[in-house]
Amino acid sequence: MDDKLLEAYCRKEEIRWQEHSKQHKLEQRAVSVASDALTKRLEGMNEIRDQRAGFYFCHEGSTGVEDGGSGTAAT
């Protein structure tokens, strides 16, 4: 292979590799952003669940059981 052809080929491969690397970094960033968004959404859902659990516990009595009773724990 001619030296100029080899140099051109090497440059072309280097550029291709740089583009591939950029694309990979963009994909990694997209996955990271999506993961962070999902984590925040799950944390929000857990917070709502915990708030509801506290609400039901407070309104159902100290046993936390819907039994239509007085809401006091049996001894």
Secondary structure, 3 states (H helix, E strand, C coil): CCHHHHHHHHHHHHHHHHHHHHHHHHHHHHHHHHHHHHHHHHHHHHHHHHHHHHHHHHHHCCCCCCCCCCCCCCC
